[in-house]
Amino acid sequence: MWSQNRKIILGLTGWFAIAVLALADVKVGAPFPDLETFGLEGTLPAREGRVVMVDFWATWCAPCKASFPAYSAMQKELADRGLTIVAVSVDKQREPYAEFVKKFAPDFVTVRDGGQKLVSAMKVPGMPTCYLIDRKGVLRVIHSGFHGDASVRELREEITRLLEEKS
Amino acid sequence: MKTYSRIALLFTFAATGCFWSGCANVQPWERAALADYSMRPDRDPLMTAMSEHIYFSREASSGGRGVGGSGCGCN
């Protein structure tokens, strides 16, 4: 009886341990997952040897849309120094996404994670969230939310620091 | 030993029950429906005004409607 119960308890404990490990997200200092493997809709830009900012956004998220002009300006200004911004929309429906991108025409690349595979894997803490990846492909900074000039200033400082690092 | 094993088994099932409860967090990227205008409690100005009027008539007070409502919870 005790032996059987012990097996059940051990089995359930193991199951919970596996479940907790499966919930683990990508931490700062770890390699960022390969974007090509998540079936994103759209064409991804070349990212090798560049500082990449992956921005998770949605058309139903007002602060996300408010961040676009600032990110466009950053992309224009810092592209030559090695910055690439990739905005990943988590919209399940294609129409609002396509309409917004067509209307705004941002200066950075936008793709859609319609199946929400990437955003689920990353366990994004809130909308919007930016992930800054260095030239070696390592996740360095997670920036959650967009609070106007304060956010732009913080992101610009972090991006500049990463751009100045040698690859 | 028998009592101990029963207690352990009971504890395990209780813990399992806690994990399998019906509550679930809506993840930040799953809140499109919550951000919709139709989810706002004040989506109809006329209805809001009428509700305020009824509340004032019955309670002789007004206000206090600052409760949490819909939204994507962004930022």
gemmi code that builds the backbone of each chain (N, CA, C; Angstrom):
import gemmi

chains = {
    "A": [
        ("MET", (0.840, -1.215, 0.000), (0.000, 0.000, 0.000), (0.871, 1.261, 0.000)),
        ("TRP", (1.827, 1.282, 0.969), (2.721, 2.439, 1.102), (3.591, 2.608, -0.129)),
        ("SER", (4.036, 1.448, -0.652), (4.884, 1.501, -1.845), (4.119, 2.094, -3.033)),
        ("GLN", (2.855, 1.686, -3.165), (2.028, 2.204, -4.281), (1.812, 3.709, -4.120)),
        ("ASN", (1.466, 4.098, -2.890), (1.235, 5.533, -2.621), (2.490, 6.346, -2.905)),
        ("ARG", (3.632, 5.786, -2.516), (4.898, 6.505, -2.729), (5.152, 6.725, -4.213)),
        ("LYS", (4.808, 5.692, -5.002), (4.980, 5.830, -6.457), (4.087, 6.935, -7.001)),
        ("ILE", (2.825, 6.973, -6.513), (1.878, 8.015, -6.980), (2.392, 9.395, -6.610)),
        ("ILE", (2.845, 9.526, -5.336), (3.334, 10.827, -4.855), (4.554, 11.262, -5.662)),
        ("LEU", (5.481, 10.327, -5.873), (6.693, 10.654, -6.637), (6.341, 11.049, -8.071)),
        ("GLY", (5.380, 10.313, -8.642), (4.949, 10.610, -10.009), (4.360, 11.996, -10.125)),
        ("LEU", (3.472, 12.336, -9.187), (2.848, 13.668, -9.213), (3.871, 14.770, -8.969)),
        ("THR", (4.801, 14.522, -8.051), (5.851, 15.510, -7.778), (6.688, 15.761, -9.030)),
        ("GLY", (7.027, 14.668, -9.717), (7.803, 14.788, -10.958), (7.048, 15.568, -12.012)),
        ("TRP", (5.736, 15.300, -12.092), (4.902, 15.989, -13.079), (4.879, 17.485, -12.808)),
        ("PHE", (4.737, 17.850, -11.538), (4.729, 19.274, -11.177), (6.078, 19.916, -11.484)),
        ("ALA", (7.162, 19.187, -11.219), (8.505, 19.734, -11.484), (8.674, 20.017, -12.969)),
        ("ILE", (8.193, 19.069, -13.806), (8.296, 19.256, -15.258), (7.455, 20.453, -15.698)),
        ("ALA", (6.237, 20.562, -15.107), (5.347, 21.678, -15.460), (5.983, 23.013, -15.111)),
        ("VAL", (6.626, 23.096, -13.939), (7.268, 24.349, -13.518), (8.426, 24.694, -14.442)),
        ("LEU", (9.212, 23.670, -14.822), (10.336, 23.913, -15.738), (9.841, 24.381, -17.097)),
        ("ALA", (8.709, 23.800, -17.539), (8.158, 24.186, -18.850), (7.692, 25.630, -18.858)),
        ("LEU", (7.373, 26.165, -17.684), (6.909, 27.544, -17.600), (8.053, 28.558, -17.641)),
        ("ALA", (9.274, 28.057, -17.568), (10.421, 28.961, -17.521), (10.508, 29.777, -18.801)),
        ("ASP", (10.748, 31.079, -18.680), (10.846, 31.939, -19.851), (12.314, 32.258, -20.132)),
        ("VAL", (12.535, 33.068, -21.183), (13.908, 33.401, -21.569), (14.436, 34.489, -20.635)),
        ("LYS", (15.563, 34.232, -20.033), (16.126, 35.161, -19.060), (17.187, 36.057, -19.709)),
        ("VAL", (17.420, 37.196, -19.073), (18.481, 38.101, -19.518), (19.824, 37.376, -19.393)),
        ("GLY", (20.631, 37.459, -20.434), (21.923, 36.774, -20.444), (21.890, 35.476, -21.232)),
        ("ALA", (20.685, 35.034, -21.603), (20.541, 33.797, -22.386), (20.354, 34.138, -23.861)),
        ("PRO", (20.706, 33.208, -24.755), (20.494, 33.488, -26.189), (19.009, 33.670, -26.490)),
        ("PHE", (18.705, 34.642, -27.335), (17.304, 34.887, -27.720), (16.905, 33.807, -28.735)),
        ("PRO", (15.683, 33.286, -28.633), (15.270, 32.233, -29.581), (15.326, 32.710, -31.028)),
        ("ASP", (15.553, 31.757, -31.937), (15.616, 32.076, -33.360), (14.214, 32.418, -33.870)),
        ("LEU", (14.039, 33.637, -34.336), (12.720, 34.100, -34.780), (12.188, 33.303, -35.971)),
        ("GLU", (13.108, 32.720, -36.734), (12.701, 31.982, -37.945), (11.882, 30.743, -37.610)),
        ("THR", (11.986, 30.255, -36.402), (11.372, 28.960, -36.064), (9.927, 29.081, -35.567)),
        ("PHE", (9.393, 30.295, -35.543), (8.055, 30.476, -34.956), (6.961, 30.739, -35.991)),
        ("GLY", (7.302, 30.619, -37.265), (6.301, 30.779, -38.319), (5.657, 32.152, -38.353)),
        ("LEU", (6.469, 33.192, -38.184), (5.931, 34.556, -38.180), (5.525, 34.970, -39.593)),
        ("GLU", (4.447, 35.727, -39.686), (3.975, 36.212, -40.986), (4.724, 37.489, -41.343)),
        ("GLY", (5.399, 37.466, -42.456), (6.198, 38.625, -42.861), (7.649, 38.226, -43.054)),
        ("THR", (8.410, 39.149, -43.603), (9.819, 38.869, -43.890), (10.708, 39.458, -42.797)),
        ("LEU", (11.515, 38.608, -42.217), (12.414, 39.074, -41.155), (13.669, 39.678, -41.772)),
        ("PRO", (14.197, 40.741, -41.182), (15.413, 41.357, -41.725), (16.667, 40.579, -41.297)),
        ("ALA", (17.800, 40.913, -41.928), (19.073, 40.305, -41.512), (19.413, 40.819, -40.118)),
        ("ARG", (19.803, 39.897, -39.247), (20.035, 40.300, -37.848), (21.443, 39.973, -37.360)),
        ("GLU", (22.180, 39.242, -38.135), (23.504, 38.797, -37.690), (24.446, 39.983, -37.477)),
        ("GLY", (25.065, 40.022, -36.322), (26.027, 41.074, -36.010), (25.406, 42.424, -35.728)),
        ("ARG", (24.086, 42.461, -35.596), (23.404, 43.737, -35.340), (22.735, 43.706, -33.964)),
        ("VAL", (22.516, 44.894, -33.431), (21.738, 45.015, -32.198), (20.266, 45.005, -32.618)),
        ("VAL", (19.513, 44.071, -32.039), (18.115, 43.900, -32.455), (17.179, 44.248, -31.296)),
        ("MET", (16.169, 45.023, -31.618), (15.121, 45.300, -30.631), (13.842, 44.625, -31.113)),
        ("VAL", (13.388, 43.629, -30.361), (12.143, 42.937, -30.698), (11.045, 43.535, -29.833)),
        ("ASP", (10.068, 44.144, -30.504), (8.985, 44.838, -29.796), (7.681, 44.071, -29.991)),
        ("PHE", (7.084, 43.629, -28.884), (5.784, 42.943, -28.961), (4.683, 43.985, -28.824)),
        ("TRP", (3.764, 43.994, -29.772), (2.706, 45.003, -29.791), (1.416, 44.392, -30.338)),
        ("ALA", (0.351, 45.180, -30.280), (-0.934, 44.751, -30.837), (-1.733, 45.992, -31.210)),
        ("THR", (-2.649, 45.832, -32.147), (-3.450, 46.989, -32.582), (-4.451, 47.410, -31.504)),
        ("TRP", (-4.797, 46.500, -30.578), (-5.733, 46.831, -29.499), (-5.024, 47.428, -28.281)),
        ("CYS", (-3.718, 47.649, -28.380), (-2.922, 48.170, -27.259), (-2.514, 49.613, -27.580)),
        ("ALA", (-3.137, 50.559, -26.901), (-2.901, 51.984, -27.208), (-1.438, 52.400, -26.991)),
        ("PRO", (-0.801, 52.054, -25.862), (0.602, 52.468, -25.687), (1.529, 51.881, -26.745)),
        ("CYS", (1.178, 50.683, -27.229), (2.005, 50.061, -28.283), (2.009, 50.941, -29.526)),
        ("LYS", (0.816, 51.385, -29.904), (0.707, 52.208, -31.118), (1.358, 53.581, -30.898)),
        ("ALA", (1.263, 54.062, -29.666), (1.868, 55.367, -29.352), (3.393, 55.314, -29.449)),
        ("SER", (3.953, 54.122, -29.317), (5.420, 53.995, -29.339), (5.978, 54.010, -30.768)),
        ("PHE", (5.129, 53.784, -31.763), (5.622, 53.624, -33.128), (6.394, 54.834, -33.675)),
        ("PRO", (5.891, 56.069, -33.499), (6.666, 57.203, -34.048), (8.071, 57.288, -33.446)),
        ("ALA", (8.171, 57.047, -32.143), (9.486, 57.114, -31.480), (10.417, 56.015, -31.991)),
        ("TYR", (9.879, 54.804, -32.178), (10.709, 53.696, -32.662), (11.115, 53.915, -34.124)),
        ("SER", (10.217, 54.533, -34.890), (10.557, 54.852, -36.286), (11.740, 55.815, -36.329)),
        ("ALA", (11.669, 56.824, -35.456), (12.750, 57.820, -35.408), (14.066, 57.169, -34.984)),
        ("MET", (13.986, 56.265, -34.001), (15.207, 55.579, -33.535), (15.799, 54.717, -34.638)),
        ("GLN", (14.915, 54.010, -35.368), (15.389, 53.141, -36.442), (16.093, 53.949, -37.527)),
        ("LYS", (15.489, 55.087, -37.884), (16.080, 55.946, -38.917), (17.452, 56.435, -38.485)),
        ("GLU", (17.517, 56.877, -37.233), (18.744, 57.503, -36.728), (19.878, 56.496, -36.503)),
        ("LEU", (19.523, 55.302, -36.016), (20.564, 54.370, -35.574), (20.776, 53.165, -36.504)),
        ("ALA", (20.084, 53.128, -37.621), (20.220, 51.984, -38.537), (21.663, 51.825, -39.018)),
        ("ASP", (22.296, 52.934, -39.363), (23.668, 52.880, -39.881), (24.656, 52.387, -38.829)),
        ("ARG", (24.337, 52.610, -37.578), (25.238, 52.157, -36.502), (25.004, 50.690, -36.134)),
        ("GLY", (23.926, 50.104, -36.679), (23.721, 48.663, -36.477), (22.454, 48.279, -35.730)),
        ("LEU", (21.472, 49.175, -35.670), (20.230, 48.828, -34.974), (19.185, 48.300, -35.962)),
        ("THR", (18.526, 47.211, -35.569), (17.401, 46.682, -36.338), (16.229, 46.492, -35.377)),
        ("ILE", (15.121, 47.132, -35.708), (13.914, 46.963, -34.887), (12.960, 46.025, -35.607)),
        ("VAL", (12.504, 45.022, -34.864), (11.510, 44.092, -35.400), (10.287, 44.169, -34.490)),
        ("ALA", (9.176, 44.646, -35.036), (7.946, 44.760, -34.244), (7.077, 43.541, -34.520)),
        ("VAL", (6.837, 42.765, -33.477), (6.059, 41.526, -33.610), (4.641, 41.775, -33.105)),
        ("SER", (3.683, 41.759, -34.017), (2.290, 41.947, -33.619), (1.733, 40.620, -33.115)),
        ("VAL", (0.966, 40.698, -32.025), (0.363, 39.475, -31.481), (-1.127, 39.395, -31.850)),
        ("ASP", (-1.535, 40.221, -32.824), (-2.936, 40.197, -33.273), (-3.261, 38.838, -33.891)),
        ("LYS", (-4.365, 38.261, -33.435), (-4.788, 36.993, -34.030), (-5.418, 37.216, -35.396)),
        ("GLN", (-6.088, 38.361, -35.539), (-6.730, 38.666, -36.821), (-5.799, 39.495, -37.694)),
        ("ARG", (-5.806, 39.169, -38.978), (-4.875, 39.813, -39.891), (-5.318, 41.233, -40.273)),
        ("GLU", (-6.631, 41.437, -40.434), (-7.141, 42.698, -40.992), (-6.706, 43.934, -40.186)),
        ("PRO", (-6.970, 43.991, -38.881), (-6.572, 45.206, -38.141), (-5.073, 45.453, -38.190)),
        ("TYR", (-4.301, 44.374, -38.187), (-2.841, 44.485, -38.263), (-2.416, 45.100, -39.604)),
        ("ALA", (-2.944, 44.514, -40.680), (-2.571, 44.985, -42.023), (-3.002, 46.437, -42.224)),
        ("GLU", (-4.185, 46.757, -41.723), (-4.711, 48.110, -41.877), (-3.831, 49.129, -41.156)),
        ("PHE", (-3.438, 48.795, -39.928), (-2.612, 49.728, -39.149), (-1.229, 49.903, -39.774)),
        ("VAL", (-0.629, 48.807, -40.196), (0.719, 48.875, -40.783), (0.691, 49.679, -42.087)),
        ("LYS", (-0.380, 49.478, -42.858), (-0.512, 50.216, -44.124), (-0.692, 51.714, -43.847)),
        ("LYS", (-1.480, 52.025, -42.844), (-1.769, 53.425, -42.528), (-0.538, 54.124, -41.948)),
        ("PHE", (0.158, 53.433, -41.034), (1.277, 54.085, -40.357), (2.577, 53.975, -41.145)),
        ("ALA", (2.766, 52.883, -41.874), (3.996, 52.639, -42.652), (5.255, 52.923, -41.839)),
        ("PRO", (5.530, 52.127, -40.808), (6.695, 52.388, -39.956), (8.027, 52.162, -40.693)),
        ("ASP", (9.068, 52.760, -40.158), (10.393, 52.640, -40.782), (11.144, 51.393, -40.323)),
        ("PHE", (10.472, 50.557, -39.571), (11.087, 49.291, -39.135), (10.226, 48.126, -39.618)),
        ("VAL", (10.766, 46.936, -39.476), (10.062, 45.746, -39.973), (8.969, 45.321, -38.991)),
        ("THR", (7.801, 45.006, -39.530), (6.739, 44.452, -38.687), (6.383, 43.056, -39.193)),
        ("VAL", (6.189, 42.154, -38.265), (5.743, 40.794, -38.585), (4.584, 40.460, -37.648)),
        ("ARG", (3.858, 39.403, -37.975), (2.700, 39.040, -37.142), (2.852, 37.627, -36.590)),
        ("ASP", (2.663, 37.529, -35.302), (2.700, 36.241, -34.616), (1.248, 35.800, -34.393)),
        ("GLY", (0.570, 35.499, -35.499), (-0.854, 35.196, -35.447), (-1.199, 34.005, -34.567)),
        ("GLY", (-0.329, 33.020, -34.561), (-0.545, 31.834, -33.726), (-0.112, 32.041, -32.291)),
        ("GLN", (0.474, 33.199, -32.008), (0.959, 33.585, -30.671), (1.931, 32.552, -30.093)),
        ("LYS", (2.709, 31.944, -30.972), (3.686, 30.945, -30.515), (4.894, 31.613, -29.864)),
        ("LEU", (5.415, 32.655, -30.537), (6.607, 33.329, -30.004), (6.289, 34.044, -28.697)),
        ("VAL", (5.179, 34.774, -28.679), (4.838, 35.544, -27.479), (4.561, 34.608, -26.290)),
        ("SER", (3.984, 33.450, -26.581), (3.738, 32.473, -25.512), (5.059, 31.901, -25.009)),
        ("ALA", (5.956, 31.643, -25.935), (7.259, 31.082, -25.537), (8.051, 32.089, -24.699)),
        ("MET", (7.908, 33.374, -25.042), (8.662, 34.402, -24.325), (8.016, 34.778, -22.995)),
        ("LYS", (6.743, 34.428, -22.832), (6.007, 34.800, -21.607), (6.139, 36.310, -21.352)),
        ("VAL", (5.755, 37.068, -22.371), (5.857, 38.529, -22.310), (5.104, 39.050, -21.076)),
        ("PRO", (5.771, 39.857, -20.238), (5.148, 40.277, -18.970), (4.020, 41.289, -19.118)),
        ("GLY", (3.958, 41.996, -20.250), (2.904, 43.000, -20.457), (2.999, 43.526, -21.864)),
        ("MET", (2.027, 44.337, -22.225), (2.026, 44.919, -23.568), (2.187, 46.430, -23.432)),
        ("PRO", (3.091, 47.059, -24.152), (4.114, 46.448, -25.009), (5.342, 46.035, -24.193)),
        ("THR", (6.176, 45.203, -24.779), (7.457, 44.836, -24.158), (8.520, 44.766, -25.243)),
        ("CYS", (9.684, 45.360, -24.939), (10.819, 45.339, -25.878), (11.917, 44.438, -25.332)),
        ("TYR", (12.481, 43.654, -26.198), (13.633, 42.813, -25.847), (14.837, 43.329, -26.638)),
        ("LEU", (15.886, 43.719, -25.926), (17.101, 44.191, -26.604), (18.115, 43.056, -26.650)),
        ("ILE", (18.564, 42.769, -27.864), (19.480, 41.647, -28.106), (20.789, 42.214, -28.639)),
        ("ASP", (21.898, 41.783, -28.070), (23.193, 42.330, -28.504), (23.653, 41.699, -29.819)),
        ("ARG", (24.828, 42.112, -30.268), (25.318, 41.674, -31.584), (25.614, 40.173, -31.623)),
        ("LYS", (25.746, 39.566, -30.446), (26.018, 38.118, -30.386), (24.731, 37.302, -30.272)),
        ("GLY", (23.596, 37.968, -30.247), (22.320, 37.255, -30.160), (21.878, 36.939, -28.741)),
        ("VAL", (22.502, 37.623, -27.776), (22.174, 37.383, -26.362), (21.174, 38.439, -25.891)),
        ("LEU", (20.149, 37.975, -25.182), (19.156, 38.903, -24.633), (19.794, 39.699, -23.498)),
        ("ARG", (19.749, 41.023, -23.609), (20.432, 41.871, -22.625), (19.469, 42.693, -21.765)),
        ("VAL", (18.398, 43.164, -22.362), (17.483, 44.041, -21.615), (16.025, 43.688, -21.958)),
        ("ILE", (15.180, 43.665, -20.922), (13.733, 43.527, -21.145), (13.098, 44.821, -20.655)),
        ("HIS", (12.422, 45.504, -21.571), (11.816, 46.795, -21.222), (10.305, 46.666, -21.381)),
        ("SER", (9.595, 46.679, -20.266), (8.144, 46.483, -20.306), (7.407, 47.819, -20.221)),
        ("GLY", (6.401, 47.999, -21.071), (5.577, 49.211, -21.069), (6.180, 50.309, -21.924)),
        ("PHE", (5.347, 51.315, -22.204), (5.835, 52.494, -22.920), (5.266, 53.728, -22.238)),
        ("HIS", (6.175, 54.543, -21.676), (5.762, 55.736, -20.924), (6.339, 56.999, -21.554)),
        ("GLY", (6.149, 57.130, -22.848), (6.541, 58.337, -23.552), (8.039, 58.602, -23.532)),
        ("ASP", (8.389, 59.864, -23.273), (9.790, 60.295, -23.351), (10.697, 59.516, -22.404)),
        ("ALA", (10.176, 59.178, -21.227), (11.003, 58.445, -20.250), (11.434, 57.096, -20.818)),
        ("SER", (10.496, 56.402, -21.462), (10.822, 55.100, -22.061), (11.798, 55.258, -23.222)),
        ("VAL", (11.555, 56.268, -24.039), (12.434, 56.502, -25.195), (13.856, 56.779, -24.718)),
        ("ARG", (13.970, 57.609, -23.666), (15.293, 57.952, -23.134), (16.014, 56.702, -22.616)),
        ("GLU", (15.293, 55.886, -21.848), (15.903, 54.661, -21.296), (16.329, 53.715, -22.425)),
        ("LEU", (15.435, 53.504, -23.389), (15.752, 52.589, -24.490), (16.938, 53.087, -25.303)),
        ("ARG", (16.951, 54.393, -25.563), (18.036, 54.975, -26.350), (19.389, 54.775, -25.650)),
        ("GLU", (19.390, 54.960, -24.339), (20.630, 54.760, -23.571), (21.102, 53.318, -23.660)),
        ("GLU", (20.162, 52.385, -23.479), (20.513, 50.957, -23.526), (20.994, 50.564, -24.922)),
        ("ILE", (20.283, 51.033, -25.942), (20.643, 50.690, -27.324), (22.020, 51.253, -27.668)),
        ("THR", (22.259, 52.500, -27.272), (23.561, 53.130, -27.555), (24.690, 52.343, -26.895)),
        ("ARG", (24.433, 51.904, -25.666), (25.447, 51.116, -24.941), (25.740, 49.810, -25.688)),
        ("LEU", (24.695, 49.163, -26.177), (24.890, 47.903, -26.906), (25.566, 48.126, -28.250)),
        ("LEU", (25.238, 49.244, -28.898), (25.852, 49.536, -30.201), (27.352, 49.800, -30.065)),
        ("GLU", (27.732, 50.345, -28.906), (29.156, 50.671, -28.699), (29.988, 49.450, -28.349)),
        ("GLU", (29.330, 48.355, -27.960), (30.070, 47.130, -27.654), (30.601, 46.512, -28.942)),
        ("LYS", (31.785, 45.894, -28.832), (32.352, 45.242, -30.017), (31.684, 43.897, -30.221)),
        ("SER", (31.516, 43.509, -31.488), (30.856, 42.222, -31.772), (31.829, 41.055, -31.615)),
    ],
    "B": [
        ("MET", (2.105, 3.558, 10.070), (2.527, 3.761, 8.673), (1.336, 3.970, 7.760)),
        ("LYS", (0.266, 3.168, 8.053), (-0.921, 3.240, 7.206), (-1.573, 4.632, 7.285)),
        ("THR", (-1.683, 5.150, 8.523), (-2.272, 6.476, 8.728), (-1.431, 7.541, 8.029)),
        ("TYR", (-0.112, 7.400, 8.174), (0.808, 8.366, 7.578), (0.651, 8.403, 6.055)),
        ("SER", (0.549, 7.209, 5.476), (0.424, 7.148, 4.013), (-0.901, 7.757, 3.554)),
        ("ARG", (-1.958, 7.552, 4.337), (-3.259, 8.137, 3.972), (-3.201, 9.662, 4.024)),
        ("ILE", (-2.559, 10.166, 5.065), (-2.431, 11.627, 5.197), (-1.629, 12.190, 4.021)),
        ("ALA", (-0.546, 11.485, 3.691), (0.302, 11.942, 2.578), (-0.474, 11.953, 1.268)),
        ("LEU", (-1.277, 10.893, 1.075), (-2.075, 10.785, -0.145), (-3.126, 11.900, -0.202)),
        ("LEU", (-3.763, 12.136, 0.938), (-4.791, 13.188, 1.025), (-4.179, 14.554, 0.731)),
        ("PHE", (-2.994, 14.800, 1.303), (-2.296, 16.067, 1.083), (-1.953, 16.244, -0.395)),
        ("THR", (-1.502, 15.146, -1.004), (-1.132, 15.211, -2.426), (-2.338, 15.563, -3.290)),
        ("PHE", (-3.464, 14.917, -3.015), (-4.667, 15.197, -3.800), (-5.180, 16.616, -3.550)),
        ("ALA", (-5.044, 17.090, -2.323), (-5.472, 18.461, -2.005), (-4.613, 19.466, -2.765)),
        ("ALA", (-3.296, 19.202, -2.783), (-2.371, 20.093, -3.512), (-2.669, 20.065, -4.997)),
        ("THR", (-2.970, 18.865, -5.517), (-3.310, 18.733, -6.936), (-4.573, 19.531, -7.254)),
        ("GLY", (-5.552, 19.443, -6.355), (-6.806, 20.183, -6.529), (-6.581, 21.672, -6.601)),
        ("CYS", (-5.642, 22.162, -5.769), (-5.331, 23.597, -5.775), (-4.775, 24.026, -7.127)),
        ("PHE", (-3.903, 23.175, -7.702), (-3.292, 23.516, -8.991), (-4.304, 23.440, -10.133)),
        ("TRP", (-5.300, 22.556, -9.983), (-6.262, 22.347, -11.069), (-7.567, 23.115, -10.830)),
        ("SER", (-7.506, 24.190, -10.103), (-8.721, 24.967, -9.855), (-9.153, 25.672, -11.139)),
        ("GLY", (-10.367, 26.191, -11.150), (-10.911, 26.793, -12.369), (-10.364, 28.170, -12.685)),
        ("CYS", (-9.583, 28.742, -11.775), (-9.054, 30.089, -12.018), (-7.903, 30.055, -13.023)),
        ("ALA", (-7.858, 31.048, -13.881), (-6.756, 31.139, -14.842), (-6.456, 32.602, -15.111)),
        ("ASN", (-5.184, 32.901, -15.255), (-4.795, 34.267, -15.592), (-4.940, 34.476, -17.097)),
        ("VAL", (-5.487, 35.635, -17.471), (-5.521, 35.990, -18.894), (-4.175, 36.630, -19.201)),
        ("GLN", (-3.442, 36.011, -20.081), (-2.090, 36.491, -20.385), (-2.161, 37.849, -21.088)),
        ("PRO", (-1.116, 38.675, -20.953), (-1.151, 40.016, -21.555), (-1.448, 40.020, -23.051)),
        ("TRP", (-1.030, 38.980, -23.757), (-1.217, 38.958, -25.211), (-2.591, 38.367, -25.597)),
        ("GLU", (-3.393, 38.005, -24.605), (-4.704, 37.410, -24.892), (-5.855, 38.369, -24.533)),
        ("ARG", (-5.548, 39.661, -24.399), (-6.544, 40.591, -23.875), (-7.199, 41.463, -24.943)),
        ("ALA", (-7.194, 40.986, -26.163), (-7.792, 41.771, -27.253), (-9.279, 42.007, -27.002)),
        ("ALA", (-9.982, 40.966, -26.582), (-11.429, 41.098, -26.357), (-11.707, 42.043, -25.186)),
        ("LEU", (-10.861, 42.002, -24.162), (-11.062, 42.867, -22.993), (-10.851, 44.339, -23.348)),
        ("ALA", (-10.020, 44.591, -24.358), (-9.724, 45.968, -24.751), (-10.790, 46.544, -25.671)),
        ("ASP", (-11.740, 45.708, -26.084), (-12.765, 46.171, -27.011), (-13.665, 47.219, -26.351)),
        ("TYR", (-14.130, 48.166, -27.153), (-14.968, 49.257, -26.625), (-16.252, 48.723, -25.982)),
        ("SER", (-16.793, 47.654, -26.556), (-18.052, 47.106, -26.038), (-17.907, 46.517, -24.635)),
        ("MET", (-16.684, 46.332, -24.177), (-16.447, 45.798, -22.828), (-16.407, 46.898, -21.771)),
        ("ARG", (-16.451, 48.151, -22.207), (-16.368, 49.251, -21.235), (-17.679, 49.403, -20.478)),
        ("PRO", (-17.637, 49.578, -19.162), (-18.887, 49.756, -18.414), (-19.594, 51.065, -18.750)),
        ("ASP", (-18.868, 52.063, -19.257), (-19.485, 53.356, -19.579), (-19.621, 53.550, -21.097)),
        ("ARG", (-19.843, 52.446, -21.794), (-19.883, 52.534, -23.261), (-21.119, 53.281, -23.765)),
        ("ASP", (-22.188, 53.322, -22.946), (-23.417, 54.007, -23.348), (-23.630, 55.202, -22.416)),
        ("PRO", (-23.390, 56.429, -22.876), (-23.499, 57.610, -21.999), (-24.896, 57.788, -21.405)),
        ("LEU", (-25.931, 57.475, -22.208), (-27.306, 57.635, -21.729), (-27.591, 56.657, -20.587)),
        ("MET", (-27.156, 55.430, -20.771), (-27.363, 54.407, -19.736), (-26.609, 54.778, -18.458)),
        ("THR", (-25.405, 55.308, -18.626), (-24.621, 55.730, -17.464), (-25.338, 56.849, -16.713)),
        ("ALA", (-25.870, 57.822, -17.476), (-26.582, 58.948, -16.856), (-27.827, 58.466, -16.117)),
        ("MET", (-28.558, 57.529, -16.723), (-29.762, 56.990, -16.098), (-29.413, 56.220, -14.821)),
        ("SER", (-28.364, 55.440, -14.890), (-27.932, 54.666, -13.711), (-27.552, 55.602, -12.572)),
        ("GLU", (-26.846, 56.681, -12.919), (-26.448, 57.676, -11.914), (-27.692, 58.299, -11.281)),
        ("HIS", (-28.667, 58.614, -12.125), (-29.889, 59.253, -11.647), (-30.645, 58.320, -10.682)),
        ("ILE", (-30.769, 57.049, -11.075), (-31.477, 56.070, -10.233), (-30.735, 55.889, -8.909)),
        ("TYR", (-29.442, 55.806, -8.999), (-28.638, 55.605, -7.789), (-28.792, 56.792, -6.836)),
        ("PHE", (-28.749, 58.005, -7.415), (-28.879, 59.211, -6.597), (-30.263, 59.270, -5.931)),
        ("SER", (-31.309, 58.901, -6.707), (-32.677, 58.936, -6.190), (-32.858, 57.946, -5.043)),
        ("ARG", (-32.264, 56.795, -5.152), (-32.473, 55.751, -4.141), (-31.579, 55.930, -2.925)),
        ("GLU", (-30.341, 56.352, -3.159), (-29.359, 56.382, -2.074), (-29.077, 57.789, -1.543)),
        ("ALA", (-29.612, 58.800, -2.226), (-29.348, 60.197, -1.856), (-27.857, 60.500, -1.858)),
        ("SER", (-27.180, 59.837, -2.733), (-25.743, 60.104, -2.893), (-25.359, 59.769, -4.329)),
        ("SER", (-24.216, 60.243, -4.718), (-23.771, 59.943, -6.082), (-22.267, 59.706, -6.084)),
        ("GLY", (-21.782, 59.276, -7.220), (-20.343, 59.018, -7.344), (-20.000, 57.615, -6.870)),
        ("GLY", (-18.728, 57.402, -6.633), (-18.279, 56.089, -6.158), (-18.358, 55.009, -7.213)),
        ("ARG", (-18.291, 55.430, -8.470), (-18.367, 54.424, -9.546), (-16.982, 54.054, -10.073)),
        ("GLY", (-15.986, 54.469, -9.376), (-14.620, 54.221, -9.849), (-14.155, 52.804, -9.613)),
        ("VAL", (-14.833, 51.868, -10.204), (-14.444, 50.463, -10.021), (-13.627, 50.004, -11.218)),
        ("GLY", (-12.927, 48.925, -11.027), (-12.133, 48.374, -12.110), (-13.037, 47.846, -13.202)),
        ("GLY", (-12.692, 48.083, -14.424), (-13.532, 47.606, -15.523), (-12.724, 46.840, -16.534)),
        ("SER", (-12.990, 47.117, -17.783), (-12.319, 46.371, -18.844), (-10.976, 47.015, -19.178)),
        ("GLY", (-10.416, 46.599, -20.255), (-9.145, 47.182, -20.703), (-8.116, 46.096, -20.918)),
        ("CYS", (-7.075, 46.454, -21.654), (-6.056, 45.449, -21.951), (-5.011, 45.361, -20.847)),
        ("GLY", (-5.100, 46.256, -19.881), (-4.118, 46.216, -18.790), (-2.724, 46.557, -19.284)),
        ("CYS", (-2.672, 47.315, -20.379), (-1.365, 47.653, -20.950), (-0.628, 48.644, -20.051)),
        ("ASN", (0.676, 48.641, -20.212), (1.545, 49.515, -19.411), (1.444, 49.181, -17.924)),
    ],
}
model = gemmi.Model(1)
for chain_id, residues in chains.items():
    chain = gemmi.Chain(chain_id)
    for i, (resn, *xyz) in enumerate(residues, 1):
        res = gemmi.Residue()
        res.name, res.seqid = resn, gemmi.SeqId(i, " ")
        for name, pos in zip(("N", "CA", "C"), xyz):
            atom = gemmi.Atom()
            atom.name, atom.element = name, gemmi.Element(name[0])
            atom.pos, atom.b_iso = gemmi.Position(*pos), 0.0
            res.add_atom(atom)
        chain.add_residue(res)
    model.add_chain(chain)
structure = gemmi.Structure()
structure.add_model(model)
structure.setup_entities()
